[in-house]
């Protein structure tokens, strides 16, 4: 029987990086263990020393930790041929394995696996150990339902400098912005990684899924979709909790894993775990038996659900094209992210749509049996909640423009398509489709007015609002202030959505002028800024009806527009409410005087409604 040190090897468990993990037995006390082994002969001589030092560091980092949610380290050993770590053998699978198999937790309360993960990080941080590579593959879930963090191989021990600032170590999808920048990691770096895991567990996908430079750009610059826009069952408060955990600037994140855990519990309406004797951050807490059982039951139920209903695991997309090579390319590109079906023509696609529900339909335009616009027109009637995209390399402008204006097509994608553009367009379409499901579930009704909504800012926001409206109300679109004023002069607009981050000239000044001149118009602002002073001033001075945080949760935007138009109708029928809606009097700025002058020249509805 092969041996490593005193341990008798029974078989290989897995491989990762430079190490092989074996199942083994301690012959003295007959205890089953896992042995993580590095063969020195497999290492590049120039890299061997730092790799072995890092490997030993894993034993040093985790060896001083004793917590029910951290894999226990028993021994470190080394000889001429091998270096090894003997550790606790966890009978079960990693969280990565469960997620790849399609497992999703119930969402009535905070999933226990996340609570146990954050309990473990809270404890390790209190002991001065920052993991720096928290990811689903390093979270092992035992058959008894206990989650345990493993692989402290790149951990930093606070009282030493074994890992120098400037080392970029970690797994890219779960790395915090400061790790990409080569800055030193701290507890908030692990909080970021745990927020990525929380997002993936709750939504079934990671917040950022780009590759190479695109992933780097996403992590450093872009905001992910709000979790509740991808999973309507989630409480809206979860969006804020996750967003703070994923903050680009670590000073804006939670200070500790404990703080993040309590924020998630509060978002789910879960009562904090009862306090125990001793310091919360230094005394390890045994996992609650109810929690252990809950995680075990959740995993079992998830396995049964996967077997019974595999079609519900991920958002579903139907691609339609008469060229097999195009379908194969699309399948290869998106099958790891979405549930994909394909059809080679319009008739086959319509049969698929009759058989089941798809979140998104993507059709080529030029097909021999049926043009893409004809298919999408039929699909709109057959499956109105399916978001429709037209994919074509031809310039049938009349058909395309007509289809877009009639809401038969959500987006038009040119061939040959750019991978990143197509991925972004599909992600946007899926977000809208999920929001449509949420609207249908809550029984959204048409507002009691014929007034339109006007979106000033991003075209994507206007498209999403128009798709979600489903003819309950009309949605107008403007890219700049002059276009918006022209529309306001000609159309009855009950609600205006203004993107404060857009390129329009001084949007705050425009809002103050509009509210002062037309108090009944309900104002909704969208912004990704955390400038609370600006928002508070607008609420006080322009009587903002709703504020929508970017990235926009389309379901919440739809609700805000519908309720804003209802309020507009009530104000129009109740003159006394106009005084309540009027803007706060203040000295006009130069920008406000400029807007007023333009309003006076436009006439139209302004002549009768606006008090110039």
C-alpha positions in Angstrom: 0.0 0.0 0.0 1.4 3.4 -1.0 2.2 5.8 1.8 3.0 9.5 2.3 4.7 9.9 5.6 2.9 7.7 8.0 -0.4 7.9 6.1 -1.7 5.0 4.1 -3.2 6.2 0.8 -6.6 4.7 -0.3 -7.3 6.6 -3.5 -7.3 10.0 -5.2 -10.0 12.4 -4.3 -9.1 15.3 -6.7 -6.5 17.5 -8.3 -6.0 21.3 -8.3 -3.1 23.6 -9.2 0.1 21.8 -8.2 -1.4 19.5 -5.6 -3.2 16.1 -5.6 -5.6 15.2 -2.8 -5.8 11.6 -1.6 -8.1 9.8 0.8 -5.9 8.2 3.4 -5.9 6.7 6.9 -3.8 7.5 10.0 -2.6 4.0 10.9 -2.0 4.9 14.5 -5.5 6.1 15.5 -7.3 4.7 12.4 -8.7 8.1 11.5 -9.6 8.8 7.8 -7.9 11.9 6.5 -7.4 13.9 3.4 -3.8 14.3 2.3 -2.9 17.2 0.1 0.4 16.3 -1.7 2.8 18.3 -3.8 5.4 16.3 -5.8 8.6 18.3 -5.8 9.7 16.7 -9.1 6.7 18.3 -10.8 7.7 21.8 -10.0 9.7 24.2 -12.1 13.0 24.6 -10.2 12.8 28.4 -10.5 9.3 28.4 -9.0 9.6 25.5 -6.5 10.7 27.5 -3.5 7.9 30.0 -3.5 5.3 27.3 -4.2 6.5 25.2 -1.3 6.5 28.2 1.0 3.0 29.0 0.0 2.0 25.4 0.5 3.5 25.4 4.0 1.8 28.7 4.7 -1.6 27.0 4.1 -0.8 24.7 7.0 0.3 27.6 9.2 -2.7 29.7 8.4 -5.4 27.1 8.9 -3.5 25.0 11.5 -4.3 27.6 14.2 -8.0 27.7 13.4 -10.5 25.5 15.2 -14.0 26.2 14.0 -16.8 23.8 12.9 -17.0 25.6 9.5 -13.3 25.4 8.7 -11.5 22.3 7.5 -9.2 21.2 10.4 -5.5 20.8 9.7 -3.8 17.9 11.5 -0.1 17.9 10.3 2.4 19.3 7.8 5.2 17.1 6.5 8.0 17.2 4.0 10.6 14.8 2.7 12.9 14.7 -0.3 10.1 13.9 -2.8 6.9 15.4 -1.3 5.4 18.1 0.8 2.0 17.3 2.3 -0.8 18.5 4.6 -2.9 16.0 6.5 -6.4 17.4 7.1 -10.0 16.7 8.0 -11.7 14.5 5.4 -15.0 16.0 4.4 -17.4 13.4 3.0 -19.5 15.4 0.5 -19.2 17.8 -2.4 -18.0 21.3 -2.9 -20.4 24.2 -3.3 -19.1 24.5 -6.8 -20.1 21.0 -7.6 -23.6 21.6 -6.2 -24.0 24.9 -8.2 -22.7 23.3 -11.5 -25.3 20.5 -11.0 -28.0 23.2 -10.9 -28.7 23.3 -7.2 -30.7 26.3 -6.1 -31.7 27.0 -2.5 -35.1 28.0 -1.2 -35.4 31.7 -0.8 -37.9 32.1 2.1 -34.9 32.7 4.3 -31.1 33.3 4.1 -29.6 30.1 2.7 -27.7 28.3 5.5 -24.6 27.7 3.4 -24.1 31.5 3.2 -24.6 31.9 7.0 -22.1 29.1 7.7 -19.5 30.6 5.3 -19.7 34.0 6.9 -19.5 32.6 10.4 -16.3 30.9 9.4 -14.8 34.0 7.9 -15.8 36.1 10.9 -13.8 33.6 13.1 -10.7 33.4 10.9 -10.5 37.2 10.5 -10.7 37.6 14.3 -7.6 35.2 14.4 -5.8 37.5 12.0 -6.2 35.2 8.9 -7.5 36.5 5.6 -8.2 33.7 3.2 -7.8 35.7 -0.1 -9.2 32.9 -2.3 -12.8 32.4 -1.1 -14.7 30.6 -3.9 -17.3 27.8 -4.2 -14.6 25.2 -4.9 -13.1 26.0 -1.5 -16.4 25.6 0.3 -16.9 21.9 1.1 -20.4 20.7 2.1 -20.5 17.5 4.2 -23.2 14.9 3.8 -24.5 16.0 7.2 -25.0 19.6 5.9 -22.0 21.4 7.4 -20.2 23.9 5.1 -16.5 24.1 5.7 -13.9 26.5 4.2 -10.8 24.8 2.9 -7.6 25.8 1.0 -6.0 28.6 2.9 -3.0 28.2 0.5 -2.7 32.0 -0.3 -4.0 33.2 3.1 -2.2 36.1 4.8 -1.5 35.9 8.5 -1.8 39.4 9.9 1.2 39.2 12.3 3.5 38.2 9.5 4.4 39.3 6.0 4.5 35.9 4.2 2.5 37.4 1.4 3.8 40.6 0.1 1.7 43.5 -1.3 1.8 43.4 -5.1 1.2 39.6 -5.4 -1.9 39.0 -7.5 -3.2 35.7 -6.2 -6.8 34.4 -6.3 -9.4 33.1 -8.6 -10.5 35.9 -11.1 -14.3 35.6 -10.9 -14.1 36.0 -7.1 -11.2 38.5 -6.8 -11.9 41.9 -5.4 -10.8 45.1 -7.4 -7.9 45.7 -5.1 -6.5 42.2 -5.9 -6.5 43.0 -9.6 -4.6 46.2 -8.8 -2.0 44.2 -6.8 -2.8 45.9 -3.5 -2.7 44.1 -0.2 -5.8 42.2 0.9 -7.7 42.5 4.1 -10.9 41.2 5.6 -13.0 43.2 3.2 -11.4 41.3 0.3 -12.9 38.1 1.7 -16.2 40.0 2.2 -16.2 40.8 -1.5 -15.6 37.2 -2.5 -18.4 36.0 -0.2 -20.7 38.6 -1.8 -19.9 37.1 -5.2 -20.7 33.7 -3.8 -23.9 35.0 -2.3 -24.9 36.5 -5.6 -24.2 33.2 -7.4 -26.1 31.1 -4.8 -29.2 33.4 -4.9 -29.3 34.2 -8.6 -27.8 31.0 -10.2 -25.1 33.1 -12.0 -22.1 35.1 -11.1 -22.3 38.9 -11.1 -19.5 39.1 -13.6 -18.9 36.4 -16.2 -16.5 38.1 -18.7 -13.2 36.7 -19.9 -9.8 38.2 -19.7 -9.7 42.0 -20.1 -13.5 42.1 -20.3 -13.8 40.5 -16.8 -11.2 43.0 -15.5 -13.3 45.9 -16.9 -16.5 44.5 -15.3 -14.9 44.0 -11.9 -13.2 47.4 -11.9 -15.9 49.6 -13.6 -19.3 48.0 -14.1 -22.2 47.3 -11.7 -23.9 43.9 -11.9 -27.6 43.4 -12.4 -29.6 43.7 -9.2 -30.2 40.2 -7.8 -34.0 40.7 -7.6 -34.1 41.5 -11.3 -32.7 38.0 -12.0 -34.6 36.2 -9.2 -38.0 37.9 -8.5 -38.5 35.8 -5.3 -35.7 37.7 -3.6 -36.6 40.5 -1.2 -35.7 43.9 -2.6 -33.6 44.6 0.4 -31.2 41.9 -0.7 -30.1 44.1 -3.6 -28.7 46.7 -1.3 -27.0 44.2 1.0 -25.3 42.5 -1.9 -24.3 45.8 -3.6 -22.5 47.0 -0.5 -20.6 43.7 -0.3 -19.6 44.1 -4.0 -18.5 47.8 -3.7 -15.5 48.6 -5.9 -14.0 50.7 -3.1 -13.4 48.5 -0.1 -14.0 51.5 2.3 -17.6 51.3 1.1 -18.0 47.6 1.9 -18.9 46.0 5.2 -16.1 46.2 7.7 -16.5 42.5 8.6 -18.1 39.2 7.6 -20.3 39.5 10.7 -21.6 42.8 9.5 -22.4 41.4 6.0 -24.1 38.3 7.6 -26.3 40.5 9.8 -27.2 42.7 6.8 -28.3 39.6 4.8 -30.3 38.2 7.8 -32.1 41.6 8.1 -32.8 41.6 4.3 -34.4 38.2 4.5 -36.2 39.1 7.7 -34.2 36.5 9.7 -33.6 37.1 13.4 -29.9 37.4 14.4 -28.5 34.2 16.0 -28.7 34.3 19.8 -25.6 35.6 21.6 -23.4 33.2 23.4 -21.1 33.6 26.3 -17.7 35.1 25.4 -16.7 37.3 22.5 -18.6 36.8 19.3 -15.5 37.2 17.2 -13.1 35.0 19.1 -15.2 32.1 20.3 -16.1 29.7 17.5 -19.8 28.9 17.4 -21.0 25.4 16.6 -23.3 25.3 13.7 -27.0 25.3 14.9 -28.4 21.9 14.5 -31.5 23.3 12.8 -29.2 25.1 10.4 -27.2 22.0 9.7 -30.4 20.1 9.0 -31.7 22.9 6.9 -28.7 22.9 4.6 -28.8 19.1 4.3 -32.5 19.1 3.5 -32.0 22.0 1.0 -29.3 20.1 -0.9 -31.4 17.0 -1.0 -34.5 18.9 -2.1 -32.4 20.7 -4.7 -31.2 17.4 -6.1 -34.8 16.1 -6.4 -35.9 19.4 -8.0 -33.1 19.2 -10.6 -34.1 15.7 -11.5 -37.8 16.6 -11.7 -37.6 19.9 -13.5 -34.3 20.6 -15.2 -35.8 23.2 -17.5 -36.2 25.7 -14.6 -32.6 25.8 -13.7 -31.6 28.8 -15.8 -33.2 31.5 -18.0 -34.2 29.8 -21.3 -33.4 31.1 -24.8 -34.6 29.9 -28.2 -32.3 30.7 -31.1 -33.8 30.5 -34.6 -31.6 30.4 -37.7 -31.6 28.4 -41.0 -27.8 28.1 -40.8 -26.6 25.2 -38.7 -23.1 26.7 -38.2 -24.7 29.9 -36.7 -26.8 27.8 -34.3 -23.8 25.8 -33.3 -21.8 29.0 -32.6 -24.6 30.4 -30.5 -25.0 27.2 -28.6 -21.3 27.0 -27.8 -21.2 30.6 -26.7 -24.2 30.6 -24.3 -24.9 27.0 -23.2 -22.9 27.5 -19.9 -25.0 30.5 -19.0 -28.5 29.8 -20.2 -30.7 26.9 -21.1 -30.6 26.8 -24.9 -32.9 25.4 -27.5 -32.6 25.9 -31.3 -34.9 25.8 -34.3 -34.0 25.9 -38.0 -37.1 27.9 -39.1 -40.1 29.8 -38.1 -42.6 26.9 -38.1 -40.4 24.8 -35.9 -39.8 27.8 -33.6 -43.6 28.4 -33.2 -44.1 24.8 -32.2 -41.4 25.2 -29.5 -43.1 28.3 -28.2 -46.4 26.5 -28.0 -44.8 23.6 -26.1 -43.1 25.7 -23.4 -42.2 29.2 -22.1 -38.9 30.9 -23.2 -37.5 34.0 -21.6 -35.9 35.2 -24.8 -36.4 34.5 -28.5 -33.6 35.4 -30.9 -34.4 35.0 -34.6 -32.5 35.6 -37.8 -34.2 37.8 -40.3 -33.6 36.2 -43.7 -34.9 32.6 -43.6 -36.6 30.8 -46.5 -39.9 29.8 -44.9 -40.6 32.8 -42.8 -38.8 36.1 -42.3 -37.7 36.9 -38.8 -40.0 39.9 -38.3 -42.9 37.7 -39.3 -41.9 35.1 -36.8 -41.5 37.7 -34.0 -44.9 39.1 -34.9 -46.5 35.7 -34.5 -44.4 35.1 -31.3 -45.7 38.4 -29.8 -49.3 37.1 -30.0 -48.4 33.5 -29.0 -46.0 34.3 -26.2 -46.3 38.0 -25.2 -44.0 37.7 -22.2 -41.1 36.3 -24.2 -38.6 39.1 -25.1 -37.9 39.1 -28.8 -34.5 39.9 -30.5 -33.9 40.2 -34.3 -30.4 38.9 -35.4 -29.6 39.8 -39.0 -26.9 40.9 -41.4 -29.3 42.5 -43.9 -30.7 46.0 -43.9 -34.4 45.5 -44.2 -34.9 48.9 -42.6 -38.6 49.3 -43.2 -39.5 46.0 -41.7 -37.1 46.4 -38.8 -38.2 49.9 -37.9 -41.8 49.0 -38.1 -41.3 46.0 -35.9 -39.4 47.9 -33.3 -42.1 50.7 -33.2 -44.9 48.1 -32.9 -43.0 46.5 -30.0 -42.6 43.3 -31.9 -38.8 43.5 -31.5 -37.0 44.5 -28.3 -33.6 44.8 -29.8 -32.0 44.6 -33.3 -28.5 42.9 -33.4 -26.4 43.1 -36.5 -24.5 40.2 -38.0 -21.6 39.5 -37.8 -22.2 40.1 -34.1 -19.6 41.0 -31.6 -19.5 38.5 -28.8 -19.5 41.0 -25.9 -22.3 43.1 -27.5 -24.4 40.0 -28.0 -23.8 38.8 -24.4 -24.7 42.2 -23.0 -27.9 42.4 -25.1 -29.0 38.9 -24.1 -28.3 39.7 -20.4 -30.5 42.9 -20.7 -33.3 40.9 -22.5 -33.2 38.2 -19.8 -33.5 40.8 -17.0 -36.5 42.3 -18.7 -38.1 38.9 -19.2 -37.7 38.1 -15.5 -39.1 41.4 -14.5 -42.1 40.7 -16.8 -42.7 37.5 -14.8 -42.7 39.5 -11.6 -45.2 42.0 -13.0 -47.5 39.2 -14.1 -47.2 37.5 -10.7 -48.3 40.7 -8.9 -51.2 41.3 -11.4 -50.0 44.7 -12.7 -52.9 46.8 -13.8 -53.1 49.8 -16.2 -53.0 53.2 -14.6 -56.1 55.3 -14.6 -54.9 57.8 -17.2 -54.0 58.0 -20.8 -50.9 60.1 -20.0 -47.5 58.7 -21.2 -44.3 58.1 -19.4 -41.1 59.8 -20.7 -37.6 58.4 -20.2 -34.8 60.9 -20.4 -31.4 59.1 -20.6 -30.2 55.6 -21.4 -31.9 54.0 -24.4 -31.7 50.6 -22.6 -33.9 52.0 -19.8 -36.5 53.3 -22.2 -36.6 50.0 -24.1 -37.0 48.1 -20.9 -39.8 50.4 -19.7 -41.6 50.1 -23.0 -41.4 46.3 -23.0 -42.6 46.0 -19.5 -45.5 48.4 -20.0 -47.1 45.9 -22.3 -49.5 48.6 -23.6 -50.7 49.5 -20.1 -49.3 52.9 -20.8 -47.1 54.4 -23.6 -43.4 55.2 -23.1 -41.7 58.0 -24.8 -37.9 58.4 -25.1 -35.5 61.4 -25.2 -31.7 61.4 -25.3 -31.4 65.1 -24.4 -33.2 68.0 -22.6 -34.4 69.7 -25.8 -36.0 66.6 -27.1 -37.6 66.0 -23.8 -39.0 69.5 -23.7 -40.4 69.2 -27.2 -42.2 65.9 -26.3 -43.6 67.5 -23.1 -44.9 70.4 -25.2 -46.8 68.0 -27.6 -47.8 65.0 -25.4 -49.5 64.5 -22.1 -46.7 63.2 -19.9 -47.7 62.0 -16.4 -44.3 60.6 -15.3 -40.8 61.5 -16.2 -37.8 59.3 -15.6 -34.5 61.2 -15.6 -31.1 59.6 -15.6 -29.0 61.9 -13.4 -25.8 60.2 -14.7 -26.6 60.9 -18.4 -25.2 63.4 -20.7 -28.2 65.7 -20.6 -27.4 69.3 -19.5 -27.9 69.8 -15.7 -30.7 67.3 -15.2 -31.3 68.5 -11.7 -32.1 72.0 -12.9 -34.5 70.6 -15.5 -36.4 68.7 -12.8 -36.7 71.7 -10.6 -38.1 73.8 -13.4 -40.6 71.1 -14.6 -41.9 70.5 -11.1 -42.3 74.2 -10.4 -44.2 74.7 -13.7 -46.1 71.4 -13.8 -46.5 70.1 -10.2 -48.8 67.2 -11.3 -46.0 65.6 -13.3 -44.4 62.8 -11.2 -40.6 62.7 -11.3 -38.5 59.6 -11.0 -34.7 59.8 -10.9 -32.2 57.1 -11.7 -28.6 57.3 -10.6 -25.6 55.1 -9.7 -24.2 57.9 -7.6 -23.9 57.6 -3.8 -24.2 61.4 -3.5 -26.9 61.5 -0.9 -26.9 65.3 -0.6 -27.9 65.7 -4.3 -30.7 63.2 -3.9 -32.0 64.8 -0.7 -31.9 68.3 -2.3 -34.0 67.0 -5.3 -36.5 65.3 -3.0 -36.9 68.6 -1.0 -36.8 71.0 -3.9 -38.3 69.1 -6.8 -40.6 66.7 -4.9 -39.1 63.6 -6.5 -41.7 60.8 -6.5 -39.2 57.9 -6.7 -35.5 57.2 -6.8 -34.2 54.2 -8.7 -30.7 52.9 -8.0 -28.6 51.9 -10.9 -28.1 49.3 -12.2 -31.8 49.6 -12.6 -34.0 46.8 -11.3 -36.5 46.8 -14.2 -39.3 45.3 -12.1 -39.0 48.2 -9.6 -38.9 50.7 -12.5 -42.1 49.3 -13.9 -43.8 49.5 -10.6 -42.6 53.1 -10.1 -43.9 54.2 -13.5 -47.3 52.6 -13.0 -47.8 54.1 -9.5 -46.5 57.5 -10.6 -49.1 57.6 -13.4 -51.8 56.6 -10.9 -50.7 59.5 -8.7 -50.7 61.8 -11.7 -54.3 60.8 -12.4 -55.3 61.5 -8.7 -53.6 64.9 -8.7 -55.3 65.9 -11.9 -58.7 65.0 -10.4 -57.9 66.7 -7.0 -56.8 70.3 -7.4 -55.9 70.5 -3.8 -53.1 68.0 -4.2 -51.3 70.4 -6.7 -50.2 72.6 -3.8 -48.7 69.5 -2.0 -46.9 68.6 -5.2 -45.5 72.1 -5.9 -41.7 72.5 -5.9 -40.0 74.4 -3.1 -39.4 78.0 -3.9 -35.8 78.9 -4.3 -33.6 81.3 -6.3 -33.3 80.2 -9.9 -29.9 79.2 -11.2 -28.6 80.2 -14.7 -29.4 76.7 -16.0 -33.0 77.0 -14.7 -33.5 80.4 -16.3 -32.3 78.9 -19.6 -34.8 76.1 -19.4 -37.6 78.5 -18.6 -36.8 80.6 -21.7 -36.9 77.6 -23.9 -40.2 76.5 -22.4 -41.8 79.9 -23.3 -40.9 79.5 -27.0 -42.3 75.9 -27.4 -46.1 76.6 -26.9 -48.3 73.5 -27.4 -49.2 72.0 -24.0 -46.9 74.4 -22.3 -49.2 77.3 -23.3 -52.1 75.8 -21.4 -50.5 73.8 -18.6 -47.2 75.4 -17.7 -47.3 78.6 -15.7 -44.5 80.4 -17.5 
